[in-house]
């Protein structure tokens, strides 16, 4: 656990009675409906007819500290990805607050890379987007390619991303994100893709990130990855924080709950 000079644990993320509500337009469809739906999600005024509320996160509170790797578990639709998006500042809070020390970075399997560009160009653009200099990207370029393993069966890094399988694209996304030390890195299911060899490399890299005083959040349905990587687990069900504690303790209760 990373401490400050006084020996005290340093908080990186504080969620204080956090509520996230989506507003879904159920009455209209057709052209312009996406824009209309977005305006309703952001709206803070009175309710409109035909708008359905989805209370995705309900009163979640926790404090994350430097050097922690925290697993997020729960049934599908329990609010895990929504919680990460809120911590990253991508979703507004209906009530409550999220406080972060440093810049949170969210890595999701569905994170956008540019399909018409080569893997090589995406490494450059991804690195620049994370605040790396061109010199830093050049220095780490080969390590990123080697870590991803996408060139093991051919020179795929020079091909457009649209030619990649979903697993190859996910491995490259993780490799780009993992090339930089992060204050707070949030990973949504990235370790679920690829073979066991890549998962082991990913888990080792997460441990390295923690040593550099970062905080890592990992959403995964793979309990083994959570056990191998995380020292603490947050268990969400129906948007509520059901349990927060040491990995083995929380997973034991979760496995009783799911029967797995």
Phi, psi and omega per residue, in radians:
X1 nan 2.268 -3.107
X2 -1.421 2.290 -3.137
X3 -2.048 2.888 2.998
X4 -1.516 -3.016 -3.046
X5 -1.161 -0.334 3.124
X6 -1.555 -0.059 -3.112
X7 1.560 -0.015 -3.134
X8 -1.427 2.548 3.065
X9 -1.201 2.483 -3.061
X10 -1.832 2.040 3.114
X11 -1.274 2.463 3.094
X12 -1.980 -0.553 3.118
X13 -2.392 2.266 3.026
X14 -2.179 2.113 2.992
X15 -1.851 2.175 -3.057
X16 -2.109 1.782 3.114
X17 0.853 0.920 -3.016
X18 -1.405 2.242 3.045
X19 -2.152 2.265 3.052
X20 -2.115 2.185 -3.114
X21 -2.173 2.201 2.987
X22 -1.614 2.492 3.010
X23 -1.959 2.075 -3.047
X24 -1.941 2.201 3.125
X25 -1.409 1.950 -3.120
X26 -1.761 -0.012 -3.016
X27 -1.739 -0.532 -3.034
X28 -2.093 2.719 3.030
X29 -2.546 -3.127 3.104
X30 1.701 -2.915 -3.046
X31 -1.035 2.334 3.090
X32 1.514 -0.053 -3.056
X33 -1.201 -0.561 3.121
X34 -1.136 -0.754 3.101
X35 -1.117 -0.730 3.131
X36 -1.104 -0.714 -3.140
X37 -1.122 -0.723 3.132
X38 -1.087 -0.742 3.141
X39 -1.101 -0.560 3.125
X40 -1.290 -0.635 3.094
X41 -1.067 -0.702 -3.096
X42 -1.434 -0.261 -3.029
X43 -1.161 2.473 3.121
X44 -2.118 0.156 -3.092
X45 -1.588 -2.572 -3.101
X46 -1.253 2.863 -3.138
X47 -1.363 2.647 3.118
X48 -2.002 2.631 3.102
X49 -1.138 2.495 3.101
X50 1.418 0.057 3.131
X51 -1.780 2.133 -3.122
X52 -1.758 2.361 3.101
X53 -1.605 2.356 3.007
X54 -2.083 1.936 -3.089
X55 -1.519 1.573 -2.946
X56 -1.411 -0.586 3.094
X57 -2.262 2.262 -2.983
X58 -2.162 1.718 2.981
X59 1.103 0.683 -3.103
X60 -1.434 2.283 3.086
X61 -2.320 2.343 3.034
X62 -2.883 2.866 3.023
X63 -2.203 2.223 3.073
X64 -1.863 2.548 -3.056
X65 -2.098 2.759 3.066
X66 -0.985 2.431 3.091
X67 1.502 -0.028 3.127
X68 -1.586 2.568 2.897
X69 -2.037 2.063 -2.992
X70 -2.034 2.142 3.074
X71 -1.503 2.502 3.016
X72 -2.006 2.107 -3.120
X73 -2.210 2.897 3.129
X74 2.640 2.875 3.128
X75 -1.116 2.841 3.038
X76 -0.992 2.345 -3.137
X77 1.414 0.228 -3.096
X78 -1.446 -0.154 3.080
X79 1.876 0.137 -3.073
X80 -1.088 -0.936 -3.109
X81 -1.167 -0.631 3.086
X82 -1.070 -0.731 3.127
X83 -1.074 -0.771 3.128
X84 -1.091 -0.726 -3.138
X85 -1.125 -0.596 3.094
X86 -1.206 -0.738 3.106
X87 -1.097 -0.613 3.134
X88 -1.317 -0.109 -3.141
X89 1.459 0.281 -3.097
X90 -1.616 -0.234 3.097
X91 -2.265 2.386 3.116
X92 -1.362 2.594 3.077
X93 -1.416 2.370 2.994
X94 -1.279 -0.784 3.026
X95 -2.532 2.801 -3.131
X96 1.420 -3.053 -3.041
X97 -2.473 2.714 2.919
X98 -2.158 2.232 3.088
X99 -2.018 2.342 3.114
X100 -2.261 2.502 3.047
X101 -1.835 1.895 -3.056
X102 1.697 -3.068 -3.046
X103 -1.720 2.010 3.072
X104 -1.301 2.463 3.086
X105 -2.134 2.202 -3.109
X106 -1.835 2.125 3.071
X107 -1.961 1.986 3.108
X108 -2.086 2.687 3.107
X109 -1.037 -0.521 -3.131
X110 -1.648 0.157 3.130
X111 -1.045 2.468 -2.990
X112 -1.352 2.134 2.810
X113 -1.948 2.846 -3.035
X114 -1.585 1.884 -2.993
X115 -1.075 -0.510 -3.097
X116 -1.455 -0.178 3.109
X117 -1.670 2.741 3.121
X118 -1.248 2.864 3.033
X119 -1.013 -0.674 3.121
X120 -1.022 -0.825 3.139
X121 -1.163 -0.632 3.125
X122 -1.168 -0.587 3.056
X123 -1.088 -0.774 -3.141
X124 -1.111 -0.870 -3.119
X125 -1.122 -0.731 3.133
X126 -1.107 -0.729 3.102
X127 -1.111 -0.762 3.099
X128 -1.084 -0.696 -3.139
X129 -1.125 -0.480 3.111
X130 -1.515 0.006 3.098
X131 1.615 0.191 3.085
X132 -1.387 2.600 3.063
X133 -1.405 2.866 3.098
X134 -1.086 -0.585 3.119
X135 -1.154 -0.745 3.112
X136 -1.100 -0.723 3.132
X137 -1.109 -0.750 -3.140
X138 -1.072 -0.732 -3.139
X139 -1.118 -0.637 -3.017
X140 -1.744 -0.036 -3.034
X141 -0.954 -0.929 -3.067
X142 -1.144 -0.620 3.086
X143 -1.090 -0.680 3.123
X144 -1.111 -0.805 3.138
X145 -1.087 -0.816 -3.112
X146 -1.115 -0.729 -3.127
X147 -1.075 -0.732 -3.087
X148 -1.188 -0.514 -3.141
X149 1.266 0.177 -3.041
X150 -1.335 -0.207 3.116
X151 -1.692 0.135 -3.082
X152 -1.175 -0.434 -3.114
X153 -2.112 0.522 3.138
X154 2.462 2.992 -3.072
X155 -1.524 1.076 -3.052
X156 -1.227 -0.392 -3.066
X157 -1.125 -0.372 3.135
X158 -1.626 0.022 -3.128
X159 -1.738 2.720 3.096
X160 -1.059 2.575 -3.122
X161 -1.038 -0.467 -3.114
X162 -1.144 -0.277 3.117
X163 -1.511 -0.086 -3.082
X164 -1.466 2.627 2.923
X165 -1.265 2.878 3.134
X166 -1.083 -0.611 3.124
X167 -1.177 -0.716 3.107
X168 -1.095 -0.776 -3.139
X169 -1.097 -0.733 3.138
X170 -1.132 -0.686 3.121
X171 -1.136 -0.673 3.123
X172 -1.178 -0.708 3.100
X173 -1.011 -0.845 -3.135
X174 -1.076 -0.738 -3.092
X175 -1.107 -0.678 3.093
X176 -1.140 -0.850 -3.106
X177 -1.111 -0.649 -3.071
X178 -1.350 -0.121 -3.136
X179 -1.312 -0.189 -3.091
X180 -2.141 2.522 3.010
X181 -1.359 2.331 -3.061
X182 -2.024 2.575 2.985
X183 -1.126 -0.892 3.099
X184 -2.416 2.034 3.105
X185 -1.967 2.185 -3.133
X186 -1.998 2.146 -3.026
X187 -2.040 2.104 -3.096
X188 -1.865 1.667 3.032
X189 1.177 0.230 -3.087
X190 -1.110 -0.519 -3.096
X191 -1.422 -0.072 3.124
X192 -1.369 -0.202 -3.118
X193 -1.804 2.713 3.090
X194 1.529 3.002 -3.110
X195 -1.466 3.083 -3.083
X196 -1.099 -0.572 3.134
X197 -1.068 -0.775 3.118
X198 -1.181 -0.685 3.114
X199 -1.052 -0.707 3.124
X200 -1.129 -0.712 3.076
X201 -1.069 -0.732 -3.116
X202 -1.127 -0.766 -3.140
X203 -1.107 -0.696 3.108
X204 -1.124 -0.678 3.137
X205 -1.173 -0.656 3.089
X206 -1.072 -0.710 3.103
X207 -1.115 -0.643 3.079
X208 -1.118 -0.759 3.134
X209 -1.025 -0.692 3.125
X210 -1.113 -0.690 -3.130
X211 -1.079 -0.485 3.127
X212 -1.542 0.462 3.005
X213 1.230 0.322 3.049
X214 -1.540 3.009 3.034
X215 -2.106 2.322 -3.121
X216 -2.059 2.276 2.975
X217 -1.912 2.335 -3.126
X218 -2.236 2.047 2.981
X219 -1.616 2.181 3.126
X220 -2.740 2.578 2.993
X221 -1.647 0.003 3.137
X222 -1.669 1.762 -3.068
X223 -1.108 -0.497 3.122
X224 -1.159 -0.733 3.083
X225 -1.067 -0.710 3.109
X226 -1.092 -0.794 -3.132
X227 -1.102 -0.722 -3.074
X228 -1.288 -0.372 -2.957
X229 -1.967 -0.613 -2.909
X230 -1.915 2.532 3.062
X231 -1.790 -0.093 -3.111
X232 -2.564 2.605 -3.115
X233 -2.361 2.386 2.947
X234 -1.838 2.193 -3.134
X235 -1.899 2.036 3.123
X236 -1.855 2.440 2.968
X237 -2.448 2.238 3.141
X238 0.899 0.669 3.075
X239 1.434 -0.068 -3.116
X240 -1.848 2.568 3.092
X241 -1.394 1.855 -3.068
X242 -1.452 -0.589 -3.116
X243 -2.772 2.539 3.127
X244 -2.476 2.019 -3.112
X245 -3.096 -2.917 3.136
X246 -1.035 2.559 -3.009
X247 -0.917 -0.947 -3.060
X248 -1.065 -0.695 -3.109
X249 -1.129 -0.815 -3.096
X250 -1.233 -0.754 -3.139
X251 -1.110 -0.617 3.100
X252 -1.048 -0.772 3.118
X253 -1.220 -0.663 3.132
X254 -1.130 -0.708 -3.132
X255 -1.197 -0.554 3.011
X256 -1.128 -0.741 -3.112
X257 -1.111 -0.743 -3.083
X258 -1.538 -0.260 -3.099
X259 1.325 0.309 -3.123
X260 -1.857 nan nan
